[in-house]
Amino acid sequence: MVCVLKVCPICGYEDPLIWHSYRWVTDVDYCRLEEFQEAYPEWKDIGIGEIVSDRYYFYRRTSERNGGYFVQRYPKVYGREYYKSRFFERFMAKRGFSHPSQKRFHDIVTVRSMV
């Protein structure tokens, strides 16, 4: 695993290494609960699904569905309920919609079969 250290170019603040980029949603980071409790002892008793905040971020412990083993962090400017609107977005294609890549694949197959 590769960890990218986030450093503020203005003030030089270095983000703790416990935070990892969340694969499915931009601007969301996550860490293991044990690491969170060590780095932020004032919130070591955070409950499942509970949200706490500091000056810049909201911190949310994952639900029972995920075992509550992780803490997600997202910027405060997005609001307290951000996790409800963005974490489970789905793209629903309209009936008859064809993706451009499917058309390109069809054209390549047609050309190869004609040769």
C-alpha positions as CSV (number, residue, x, y, z in Angstrom):
1,M,0.0,0.0,0.0
2,V,1.2,3.5,-0.8
3,C,0.5,6.3,1.6
4,V,0.6,9.9,0.3
5,L,1.3,12.4,3.0
6,K,-0.9,15.5,2.7
7,V,0.9,18.7,3.5
8,C,-0.6,22.2,3.4
9,P,1.6,24.4,1.1
10,I,0.7,27.5,3.1
11,C,1.1,26.6,6.8
12,G,3.0,23.3,6.5
13,Y,0.5,21.2,8.4
14,E,1.0,17.5,7.8
15,D,-2.0,15.2,7.9
16,P,-1.6,12.2,10.2
17,L,-0.6,9.0,8.3
18,I,-3.6,7.1,9.7
19,W,-5.9,8.6,7.0
20,H,-6.3,6.8,3.7
21,S,-8.2,8.0,0.7
22,Y,-11.7,6.5,0.4
23,R,-11.8,4.6,-2.9
24,W,-15.4,5.3,-3.8
25,V,-16.0,8.9,-2.8
26,T,-13.6,11.8,-3.3
27,D,-12.9,14.1,-0.4
28,V,-13.6,11.3,2.1
29,D,-10.8,9.6,4.1
30,Y,-11.0,6.7,6.4
31,C,-8.9,5.0,9.1
32,R,-9.2,2.0,11.4
33,L,-11.0,2.7,14.8
34,E,-7.9,1.7,16.8
35,E,-5.7,4.2,15.0
36,F,-8.4,6.9,15.4
37,Q,-8.6,6.3,19.1
38,E,-4.8,6.6,19.5
39,A,-4.6,9.8,17.4
40,Y,-7.7,11.5,18.8
41,P,-8.0,10.3,22.5
42,E,-10.7,12.9,23.2
43,W,-13.1,10.9,21.0
44,K,-12.0,7.3,21.9
45,D,-15.5,6.5,23.0
46,I,-17.2,7.4,19.7
47,G,-20.3,5.2,19.2
48,I,-21.4,3.3,16.1
49,G,-22.9,5.7,13.6
50,E,-22.0,8.7,15.8
51,I,-20.6,11.9,14.3
52,V,-18.1,14.2,16.0
53,S,-16.4,17.3,14.6
54,D,-13.4,19.6,15.0
55,R,-12.8,22.9,13.3
56,Y,-12.5,21.5,9.7
57,Y,-13.8,17.9,9.6
58,F,-16.7,15.7,10.6
59,Y,-15.7,12.2,11.8
60,R,-18.2,9.4,11.5
61,R,-17.8,5.9,12.8
62,T,-19.2,3.3,10.4
63,S,-22.4,1.5,11.0
64,E,-23.0,-1.9,12.4
65,R,-23.3,-3.2,8.8
66,N,-19.5,-2.6,8.5
67,G,-18.8,-3.7,12.0
68,G,-18.0,-0.2,13.2
69,Y,-14.3,-0.8,12.7
70,F,-13.6,2.3,10.6
71,V,-14.0,6.1,11.0
72,Q,-14.7,8.2,7.9
73,R,-13.6,11.8,7.7
74,Y,-15.1,14.5,5.4
75,P,-14.8,18.3,5.2
76,K,-17.1,20.3,7.4
77,V,-18.1,22.6,4.5
78,Y,-20.1,19.7,3.0
79,G,-22.4,19.5,6.1
80,R,-23.2,17.0,8.7
81,E,-25.5,14.8,6.5
82,Y,-23.0,14.6,3.6
83,Y,-22.5,10.9,4.1
84,K,-26.1,10.2,3.5
85,S,-26.2,11.9,0.1
86,R,-22.8,10.8,-1.4
87,F,-21.6,7.5,0.0
88,F,-24.1,5.4,-1.9
89,E,-24.7,7.2,-5.2
90,R,-25.8,5.0,-8.1
91,F,-25.9,5.7,-11.8
92,M,-29.1,4.5,-13.4
93,A,-28.9,4.3,-17.2
94,K,-32.1,5.2,-19.1
95,R,-33.7,2.5,-21.2
96,G,-32.0,2.3,-24.7
97,F,-28.9,4.1,-23.5
98,S,-25.7,2.9,-25.1
99,H,-22.4,3.8,-23.7
100,P,-19.9,5.3,-26.3
101,S,-17.4,2.5,-25.4
102,Q,-19.9,-0.1,-26.3
103,K,-20.4,1.4,-29.7
104,R,-16.6,1.6,-30.3
105,F,-16.3,-2.1,-29.3
106,H,-19.1,-3.0,-31.7
107,D,-17.3,-1.1,-34.5
108,I,-14.0,-2.8,-33.9
109,V,-15.6,-6.3,-33.9
110,T,-17.4,-5.4,-37.1
111,V,-14.2,-4.3,-38.8
112,R,-12.2,-7.3,-37.7
113,S,-14.9,-9.7,-38.9
114,M,-15.0,-8.1,-42.3
115,V,-11.2,-8.6,-42.9
